[in-house]
Amino acid sequence: MELNGILALFNLGTGEIIAIVLVILLLFGGRKIPELMRGLGKGVKSFKQGMNEVEDELKKPLEDLDKKDNQ
C-alpha cells in the first residue's frame, strides 16, 4: 500500500518505472546494484536502531518515575 501511495505521489506508471530501472542498470551495472542495496539496507537498519535507542532513552525516565510511585 505504501508503494502505491509513493507512485501516486509522483504519478509514475509501469513504463516510467521500467525506464528508471533500465537507466539505473546502465549507470551502475548489474554487479554494483546488490552492493548499493546492501549498503542501503545497512543504513536503514542503523537508522531504525538509533530511533529505538532514542525511544528507549525517552521512556526510561518515565519508567523510573513509575517505580518510585509504586514504592
Distance bins in CASP14 RR format, pairs under 12 A and 6 or more apart:
PFRMAT RR
TARGET T0000
AUTHOR 0000-0000-0000
RMODE 2
METHOD distances of the structure
MODEL  1
1 7 0 0 0 0 0 1 0 0 0 0 0
1 8 0 0 0 0 0 1 0 0 0 0 0
2 8 0 0 0 0 0 1 0 0 0 0 0
2 9 0 0 0 0 0 1 0 0 0 0 0
3 9 0 0 0 0 0 1 0 0 0 0 0
3 10 0 0 0 0 0 1 0 0 0 0 0
3 12 0 0 0 0 0 1 0 0 0 0 0
3 17 0 0 0 0 0 1 0 0 0 0 0
4 10 0 0 0 0 0 1 0 0 0 0 0
4 11 0 0 0 0 0 1 0 0 0 0 0
4 12 0 0 0 0 0 1 0 0 0 0 0
4 13 0 0 0 0 0 1 0 0 0 0 0
5 11 0 0 0 0 0 1 0 0 0 0 0
5 12 0 0 0 0 0 1 0 0 0 0 0
6 12 0 0 0 0 1 0 0 0 0 0 0
6 13 0 0 0 0 0 1 0 0 0 0 0
6 17 0 0 0 0 0 1 0 0 0 0 0
7 13 1 0 0 1 0 0 0 0 0 0 0
7 14 0 0 0 0 1 0 0 0 0 0 0
7 15 0 0 0 0 0 1 0 0 0 0 0
7 16 0 0 0 0 1 0 0 0 0 0 0
7 17 1 0 0 1 0 0 0 0 0 0 0
7 20 0 0 0 0 0 1 0 0 0 0 0
10 16 0 0 0 0 1 0 0 0 0 0 0
10 17 0 0 0 0 1 0 0 0 0 0 0
10 20 0 0 0 0 0 1 0 0 0 0 0
11 17 0 0 0 0 0 1 0 0 0 0 0
12 18 0 0 0 0 0 1 0 0 0 0 0
12 19 0 0 0 0 1 0 0 0 0 0 0
12 20 1 0 0 1 0 0 0 0 0 0 0
12 21 0 0 0 0 0 1 0 0 0 0 0
13 19 0 0 0 0 1 0 0 0 0 0 0
13 20 0 0 0 0 0 1 0 0 0 0 0
14 20 0 0 0 0 0 1 0 0 0 0 0
14 21 0 0 0 0 0 1 0 0 0 0 0
15 21 0 0 0 0 1 0 0 0 0 0 0
15 22 0 0 0 0 1 0 0 0 0 0 0
16 22 0 0 0 0 0 1 0 0 0 0 0
16 23 0 0 0 0 0 1 0 0 0 0 0
17 23 0 0 0 0 0 1 0 0 0 0 0
17 24 0 0 0 0 0 1 0 0 0 0 0
18 24 0 0 0 0 0 1 0 0 0 0 0
18 25 0 0 0 0 0 1 0 0 0 0 0
19 25 0 0 0 0 0 1 0 0 0 0 0
19 26 0 0 0 0 0 1 0 0 0 0 0
20 26 0 0 0 0 0 1 0 0 0 0 0
20 27 0 0 0 0 0 1 0 0 0 0 0
21 27 0 0 0 0 0 1 0 0 0 0 0
21 28 0 0 0 0 0 1 0 0 0 0 0
21 29 0 0 0 0 0 1 0 0 0 0 0
21 30 0 0 0 0 0 1 0 0 0 0 0
21 33 0 0 0 0 1 0 0 0 0 0 0
22 28 0 0 0 0 0 1 0 0 0 0 0
22 29 0 0 0 0 0 1 0 0 0 0 0
22 30 0 0 0 0 0 1 0 0 0 0 0
23 29 0 0 0 0 0 1 0 0 0 0 0
24 30 0 0 0 0 1 0 0 0 0 0 0
24 32 0 0 0 0 1 0 0 0 0 0 0
24 33 1 0 0 1 0 0 0 0 0 0 0
24 36 0 0 0 0 1 0 0 0 0 0 0
24 37 0 0 0 0 0 1 0 0 0 0 0
25 31 0 0 0 0 0 1 0 0 0 0 0
25 32 0 0 0 0 1 0 0 0 0 0 0
25 33 1 0 0 1 0 0 0 0 0 0 0
25 36 0 0 0 0 0 1 0 0 0 0 0
26 32 0 0 0 0 0 1 0 0 0 0 0
26 33 0 0 0 0 0 1 0 0 0 0 0
27 33 0 0 0 0 1 0 0 0 0 0 0
27 36 0 0 0 0 0 1 0 0 0 0 0
28 34 0 0 0 0 0 1 0 0 0 0 0
28 35 0 0 0 0 1 0 0 0 0 0 0
28 36 1 0 0 1 0 0 0 0 0 0 0
28 37 0 0 0 0 0 1 0 0 0 0 0
29 35 0 0 0 0 0 1 0 0 0 0 0
29 36 0 0 0 0 1 0 0 0 0 0 0
30 36 0 0 0 0 1 0 0 0 0 0 0
30 37 0 0 0 0 0 1 0 0 0 0 0
31 37 0 0 0 0 0 1 0 0 0 0 0
32 38 0 0 0 0 0 1 0 0 0 0 0
32 39 0 0 0 0 0 1 0 0 0 0 0
33 39 0 0 0 0 0 1 0 0 0 0 0
33 40 0 0 0 0 0 1 0 0 0 0 0
34 40 0 0 0 0 0 1 0 0 0 0 0
34 41 0 0 0 0 0 1 0 0 0 0 0
35 41 0 0 0 0 0 1 0 0 0 0 0
35 42 0 0 0 0 0 1 0 0 0 0 0
36 42 0 0 0 0 0 1 0 0 0 0 0
36 43 0 0 0 0 0 1 0 0 0 0 0
37 43 0 0 0 0 0 1 0 0 0 0 0
37 44 0 0 0 0 0 1 0 0 0 0 0
38 44 0 0 0 0 0 1 0 0 0 0 0
38 45 0 0 0 0 0 1 0 0 0 0 0
39 45 0 0 0 0 1 0 0 0 0 0 0
39 46 0 0 0 0 1 0 0 0 0 0 0
39 47 0 0 0 0 0 1 0 0 0 0 0
40 46 0 0 0 0 0 1 0 0 0 0 0
40 47 0 0 0 0 0 1 0 0 0 0 0
41 47 0 0 0 0 1 0 0 0 0 0 0
41 48 0 0 0 0 1 0 0 0 0 0 0
41 49 0 0 0 0 0 1 0 0 0 0 0
42 48 0 0 0 0 0 1 0 0 0 0 0
42 49 0 0 0 0 0 1 0 0 0 0 0
43 49 0 0 0 0 1 0 0 0 0 0 0
43 50 0 0 0 0 0 1 0 0 0 0 0
43 51 0 0 0 0 0 1 0 0 0 0 0
44 50 0 0 0 0 0 1 0 0 0 0 0
44 51 0 0 0 0 0 1 0 0 0 0 0
45 51 0 0 0 0 0 1 0 0 0 0 0
45 52 0 0 0 0 0 1 0 0 0 0 0
46 52 0 0 0 0 0 1 0 0 0 0 0
46 53 0 0 0 0 0 1 0 0 0 0 0
47 53 0 0 0 0 0 1 0 0 0 0 0
47 54 0 0 0 0 0 1 0 0 0 0 0
48 54 0 0 0 0 0 1 0 0 0 0 0
48 55 0 0 0 0 0 1 0 0 0 0 0
49 55 0 0 0 0 0 1 0 0 0 0 0
49 56 0 0 0 0 0 1 0 0 0 0 0
50 56 0 0 0 0 1 0 0 0 0 0 0
50 57 0 0 0 0 1 0 0 0 0 0 0
51 57 0 0 0 0 0 1 0 0 0 0 0
51 58 0 0 0 0 0 1 0 0 0 0 0
52 58 0 0 0 0 0 1 0 0 0 0 0
52 59 0 0 0 0 0 1 0 0 0 0 0
53 59 0 0 0 0 0 1 0 0 0 0 0
53 60 0 0 0 0 0 1 0 0 0 0 0
54 60 0 0 0 0 0 1 0 0 0 0 0
55 62 0 0 0 0 0 1 0 0 0 0 0
56 62 0 0 0 0 0 1 0 0 0 0 0
56 63 0 0 0 0 1 0 0 0 0 0 0
57 63 0 0 0 0 0 1 0 0 0 0 0
57 64 0 0 0 0 0 1 0 0 0 0 0
58 64 0 0 0 0 0 1 0 0 0 0 0
59 65 0 0 0 0 0 1 0 0 0 0 0
59 66 0 0 0 0 0 1 0 0 0 0 0
60 66 0 0 0 0 0 1 0 0 0 0 0
60 67 0 0 0 0 0 1 0 0 0 0 0
61 67 0 0 0 0 0 1 0 0 0 0 0
61 68 0 0 0 0 0 1 0 0 0 0 0
62 68 0 0 0 0 0 1 0 0 0 0 0
62 69 0 0 0 0 0 1 0 0 0 0 0
63 69 0 0 0 0 0 1 0 0 0 0 0
63 70 0 0 0 0 0 1 0 0 0 0 0
64 70 0 0 0 0 0 1 0 0 0 0 0
64 71 0 0 0 0 0 1 0 0 0 0 0
65 71 0 0 0 0 0 1 0 0 0 0 0
END
